[in-house]
Amino acid sequence: MAKFLVVTWDGGGNLTGALGVASGLVARGHDVRLLGHRSIASRCARGGWRFRPFAHTAELDSAVAFSSEKDELAFMVDELMVSANVARDVVDELRRECVDVIVADCMLMSALSVGEAHGVPTAALFSTACSILRAGPFVEALLPSMGSLNAVRSDLQLPAVARPSDVHDACAVCVVTSPTEFEPVAAFARNVCFVGPFIDGPALMKRDHDVVIDEDVADRVVVSFSTCGQRQLEPLQRVVDALAELPVDVLVTTGAAVDPESVRAGGNARVVDFVPHQRVFPGASLVITHAGMGTIMNALAYGVPLVCMPMGRDQFFNAARVEALGAGVTVTVESPADVVRDAVHTALANRGLQSNARHLAGLIATYRGDAEAVERIEALAP
């Protein structure tokens, strides 16, 4: 039995990978601690791992929206990605109890640096595309914060880094929970392993609804917006209003951030807070989403095309990749109901989108997801 420390944060969909790896390692007989925000323990189902709350890292509950995308990005960078407090929490855990392997969310560069400094084999867990943290607009936005990260690394007696990818390249392995086909480039560092999505990953809420699926419905549209608070009620309502005028059966899942009672549903729609994707995506004709990676990967795994309405984070990148792969279309978050309705009508009638989504489902099926992720990480233990 080896001792694993999984370090994560309450970012919503990123928890599927962290909780899946933690639960998988427990199932293989290992001792697993999960270090993260208190909201994770209060909202998510347990998988046999021991929970340790952050003591110094700023609190975060993904169900509560920030006042703006700018404020959210500032918090993510300063309080999580390059935070000395995150490093302090990880160091405290190493001192409190020995660890054979550290698994840390790829965004938590301070946590990954602690593993490097202490000589503990460390895995970076990617719930987003690997490319996003190697080059492009997000990396350019992070470069001014490298000084803060390097101050943390100096305290850990580590050399300075120039880019986020320098931290990931120093890890024993980078486990990416999406297929390589979703990336816009083909070349990656030798330590990068694409395991594919966790299709039957652990639930991110402790309850779900026993939704009865009518198999005789010609077109079922699932509307699945973020589990995180992203000020999504108003655009979500516009989507529901648009679908009310179409001959489709609609299921809306709101996640923890939106009260289902706050959504005015048309006669063709049911609104609930949470149902696992694997129960409602099979047989669906279309998924309308904020373009979070988890929702996209689950939809494509079942061969379902998408209408994407990105709101922030990595969602614009994800939506662009869906379009590039010919598996969906994108509308803006400001799109009026008639534009959304036209996009849905077009997507339902487009056989090319359906064919491409089914092709991607075949590709995704060749990956082993959480099973390979657990094996790769387990192999790091002495």
C-alpha positions in Angstrom: 0.0 0.0 0.0 1.3 3.4 -1.0 0.4 6.8 0.3 -1.0 9.4 -2.2 -1.8 13.0 -1.7 -4.3 14.4 -4.2 -4.3 18.3 -4.2 -7.2 19.9 -6.0 -9.5 22.9 -5.9 -13.2 23.6 -6.2 -13.3 24.5 -9.9 -16.4 22.4 -10.7 -15.6 20.0 -13.7 -12.0 19.7 -12.8 -13.1 17.6 -9.7 -14.2 14.7 -11.9 -10.6 13.8 -12.6 -9.3 14.5 -9.1 -12.1 12.5 -7.4 -11.9 9.8 -10.0 -8.2 9.3 -9.5 -8.5 9.4 -5.7 -11.4 6.8 -5.7 -9.5 4.6 -8.2 -6.4 4.6 -6.0 -8.5 3.7 -3.0 -10.1 0.8 -4.9 -6.6 -0.5 -5.6 -5.8 -0.6 -1.9 -3.9 2.6 -1.4 -4.1 5.2 1.3 -5.4 8.5 -0.2 -5.7 12.0 1.2 -7.5 14.6 -0.7 -6.4 18.2 0.1 -8.8 21.0 -1.1 -11.5 23.4 -0.4 -14.2 22.6 2.2 -16.9 22.9 -0.4 -15.6 19.7 -2.0 -16.3 17.6 1.0 -19.7 19.2 1.6 -21.0 18.9 -1.9 -19.4 15.9 -3.6 -19.8 12.2 -2.8 -17.0 10.4 -1.1 -14.9 7.6 -2.6 -13.1 6.2 0.3 -10.4 8.9 0.5 -9.6 11.0 3.6 -10.4 14.6 3.2 -8.1 17.4 4.4 -9.3 21.0 4.1 -7.0 23.8 3.1 -5.8 25.7 6.1 -4.1 28.7 4.5 -5.5 28.8 0.9 -8.3 31.2 0.3 -11.8 29.6 0.5 -13.7 29.0 -2.7 -17.2 27.5 -3.5 -17.6 27.0 -7.2 -21.4 27.3 -6.9 -21.0 31.0 -6.0 -20.3 33.2 -9.0 -17.7 35.9 -9.0 -18.9 39.4 -9.8 -17.0 39.4 -13.1 -14.8 37.2 -15.2 -11.9 39.5 -14.5 -12.3 39.0 -10.7 -12.5 35.2 -11.2 -9.3 35.1 -13.2 -7.5 37.3 -10.7 -8.6 34.9 -7.9 -7.6 31.8 -9.8 -4.1 33.1 -10.6 -3.2 34.9 -7.4 -4.9 32.6 -4.8 -4.5 29.3 -6.5 -2.1 29.0 -9.4 0.9 30.9 -8.0 -0.1 31.1 -4.4 2.3 30.8 -1.5 -0.6 29.7 0.7 -1.2 26.6 -1.6 2.4 25.7 -1.3 2.3 26.2 2.5 -0.8 23.8 2.8 1.0 21.1 0.7 4.2 21.5 2.8 2.2 21.2 6.0 0.6 18.0 4.7 4.0 16.5 3.8 5.2 17.3 7.3 2.1 15.9 9.0 2.2 12.6 7.3 4.6 11.0 4.8 3.6 10.8 1.1 4.9 8.5 -1.7 3.2 10.4 -4.6 1.6 13.8 -5.1 -1.2 14.2 -7.6 -2.0 17.9 -8.1 -4.3 19.8 -10.5 -2.3 21.2 -13.3 -3.4 24.7 -12.4 -1.9 24.5 -8.9 1.7 25.3 -10.0 2.7 26.1 -6.4 1.6 22.6 -5.3 3.5 20.9 -8.2 6.6 22.9 -7.2 6.4 21.6 -3.7 6.6 18.0 -5.0 9.6 19.0 -7.1 11.3 20.6 -4.2 10.8 17.7 -1.8 11.7 15.0 -4.3 8.3 13.4 -4.2 7.1 11.9 -7.6 4.5 14.2 -8.8 1.7 13.9 -11.4 0.0 16.9 -12.9 -3.7 16.2 -13.6 -5.2 18.1 -16.6 -8.9 18.6 -16.8 -8.4 21.0 -19.6 -6.6 20.7 -22.9 -2.8 20.5 -22.5 -2.3 23.1 -25.2 -3.9 25.9 -23.2 -1.1 25.9 -20.7 1.7 25.6 -23.2 1.0 28.5 -25.6 -1.6 31.0 -26.5 -3.7 33.8 -24.9 -4.0 32.2 -21.5 -0.3 31.6 -21.1 0.4 35.2 -22.2 -2.0 36.4 -19.5 -0.2 34.3 -16.9 3.3 35.5 -17.7 3.2 38.6 -15.5 2.4 36.3 -12.6 5.5 34.2 -13.0 7.4 36.5 -10.6 5.0 35.5 -7.8 5.4 31.8 -8.6 9.2 32.2 -8.7 9.1 33.8 -5.3 7.4 30.6 -4.1 10.0 28.5 -5.9 12.8 30.5 -4.4 11.5 29.8 -0.9 11.5 26.1 -1.9 15.1 26.5 -3.2 14.0 25.8 -6.8 15.2 27.6 -9.9 13.0 30.2 -11.6 10.7 29.2 -14.5 9.7 31.3 -17.5 6.4 29.7 -18.4 3.8 27.4 -16.8 4.9 24.6 -19.0 8.3 24.6 -17.3 6.6 23.4 -14.1 4.6 20.7 -15.9 7.7 19.5 -17.8 9.4 18.9 -14.4 6.6 16.5 -13.2 7.0 12.8 -13.4 3.9 12.6 -15.6 1.2 14.9 -16.9 -2.1 13.0 -17.1 -4.5 14.6 -19.6 -8.2 13.5 -19.2 -9.1 14.2 -22.8 -8.1 12.7 -26.1 -5.1 13.9 -28.1 -7.5 14.4 -31.1 -9.0 17.4 -29.2 -5.7 19.2 -29.2 -4.8 21.7 -32.0 -1.2 20.5 -32.1 0.3 17.0 -32.2 3.7 17.4 -30.4 4.0 17.3 -26.6 6.6 16.8 -24.0 7.6 13.1 -23.3 5.9 13.1 -19.9 2.4 13.9 -21.3 0.0 11.0 -21.3 -3.5 11.4 -22.9 -5.8 8.9 -21.0 -9.1 10.2 -22.4 -12.1 11.4 -20.4 -13.6 9.8 -17.3 -17.0 8.9 -18.7 -18.3 7.2 -15.6 -16.6 9.5 -13.2 -17.7 10.2 -9.7 -20.8 12.4 -9.1 -20.1 16.0 -8.3 -23.2 16.3 -6.2 -24.4 13.9 -3.5 -27.9 13.6 -4.9 -29.4 13.2 -8.3 -32.9 12.8 -9.8 -34.5 9.7 -11.1 -35.5 11.1 -14.4 -37.7 8.9 -16.6 -36.5 9.0 -20.2 -39.1 8.6 -22.9 -37.5 6.5 -25.5 -40.3 7.3 -28.1 -39.3 11.0 -28.3 -37.9 11.8 -31.7 -35.5 14.5 -30.6 -34.2 14.9 -27.0 -32.2 18.0 -26.2 -30.2 18.1 -23.0 -29.2 21.6 -21.7 -26.3 21.2 -19.4 -24.7 24.4 -18.2 -21.8 24.9 -15.7 -21.7 23.3 -12.3 -19.9 26.5 -11.4 -21.5 29.9 -10.8 -21.0 31.9 -13.9 -24.0 34.2 -13.8 -25.7 31.8 -16.2 -29.4 32.1 -15.2 -30.3 34.7 -17.8 -28.7 33.0 -20.8 -30.0 29.7 -19.6 -33.5 31.1 -19.5 -33.0 32.3 -23.1 -32.1 28.8 -24.2 -35.1 27.3 -22.5 -37.4 30.0 -24.1 -35.9 29.2 -27.5 -36.5 25.5 -27.1 -40.1 26.0 -26.0 -41.1 26.7 -29.6 -39.5 23.6 -31.0 -41.0 20.0 -31.2 -38.3 18.6 -28.9 -38.2 17.0 -25.5 -35.9 19.1 -23.2 -34.1 18.1 -20.1 -32.3 21.0 -18.3 -29.7 20.3 -15.6 -28.6 23.4 -13.6 -25.9 22.1 -11.3 -25.4 23.6 -7.8 -25.1 27.2 -9.0 -28.8 27.7 -10.1 -32.0 26.8 -8.3 -34.1 24.8 -10.8 -37.2 26.6 -9.4 -35.7 29.9 -10.8 -35.9 28.6 -14.4 -39.3 29.1 -16.2 -39.7 25.9 -18.1 -41.9 25.5 -21.2 -44.3 22.6 -21.6 -41.7 20.5 -23.3 -39.0 20.9 -20.6 -38.0 19.4 -17.3 -35.5 21.3 -15.0 -33.5 19.5 -12.3 -30.2 20.4 -10.6 -28.2 17.2 -11.3 -28.4 14.0 -13.2 -25.3 12.1 -14.2 -24.4 12.6 -17.9 -24.2 8.9 -18.6 -27.9 8.5 -17.7 -29.2 11.2 -20.1 -26.7 11.6 -22.9 -27.2 8.2 -24.5 -30.0 8.6 -27.0 -29.9 12.4 -26.9 -30.0 14.2 -30.3 -28.2 17.3 -29.1 -26.5 18.8 -26.1 -26.5 22.6 -25.5 -23.7 23.6 -23.1 -21.5 26.3 -21.8 -18.7 24.3 -23.4 -17.0 23.0 -20.2 -14.6 20.2 -21.0 -16.5 17.6 -18.9 -19.8 18.2 -20.7 -18.2 18.3 -24.1 -16.2 15.0 -23.6 -19.3 13.2 -22.2 -21.5 14.3 -25.1 -18.9 13.4 -27.7 -18.3 10.0 -26.0 -21.9 9.2 -26.7 -21.7 10.6 -30.2 -24.0 13.6 -29.5 -23.4 16.9 -31.4 -23.3 20.2 -29.5 -24.4 23.8 -29.5 -21.8 25.6 -27.5 -22.4 28.9 -25.6 -19.1 29.6 -23.9 -19.0 32.0 -21.0 -15.3 32.1 -19.8 -12.4 30.0 -18.6 -11.3 27.4 -21.2 -14.8 27.3 -22.8 -14.0 29.5 -25.9 -11.1 27.2 -26.7 -13.3 24.2 -26.2 -16.1 25.5 -28.4 -13.6 26.4 -31.2 -12.2 22.9 -31.1 -15.7 21.4 -31.3 -16.4 23.5 -34.4 -13.0 22.6 -35.9 -13.8 18.9 -35.4 -17.1 19.4 -37.1 -19.1 18.2 -34.1 -21.0 21.3 -33.2 -21.8 25.0 -33.6 -21.2 28.0 -31.4 -23.5 30.9 -30.4 -22.5 33.7 -28.1 -23.7 34.1 -24.6 -25.6 37.2 -25.6 -27.4 35.4 -28.5 -31.2 36.1 -28.4 -33.7 33.3 -28.4 -34.3 33.3 -32.1 -30.6 32.9 -32.9 -30.3 30.0 -30.4 -33.4 28.4 -31.9 -32.0 28.6 -35.4 -28.7 27.1 -34.2 -30.6 24.2 -32.6 -32.7 23.6 -35.7 -29.6 23.7 -37.9 -27.7 21.3 -35.6 -30.6 18.8 -35.5 -30.8 18.7 -39.2 -27.1 18.6 -40.0 -26.1 15.0 -40.7 -22.4 16.0 -41.0 -22.4 17.1 -37.3 -24.0 13.9 -36.3 -21.6 11.8 -38.3 -18.5 13.6 -36.9 -19.8 13.3 -33.4 -20.2 9.5 -33.8 -16.7 9.3 -35.3 -15.3 11.1 -32.2 -17.2 8.7 -30.0 -15.3 5.9 -31.7 -12.0 7.6 -31.1 -12.8 8.3 -27.4 -13.8 4.6 -26.9 -10.2 3.6 -27.7 -9.0 5.4 -24.5 -9.1 3.9 -21.1 -9.8 7.0 -19.0 -9.6 6.7 -15.3 -8.3 3.1 -15.4 -5.1 4.2 -17.3 -4.8 7.4 -15.2 -4.8 5.4 -12.0 -2.3 2.9 -13.4 0.1 5.7 -14.6 0.0 7.4 -11.2 0.2 4.2 -9.2 3.4 3.3 -11.1 5.1 6.4 -9.6 5.0 4.8 -6.1 8.2 3.2 -4.9 
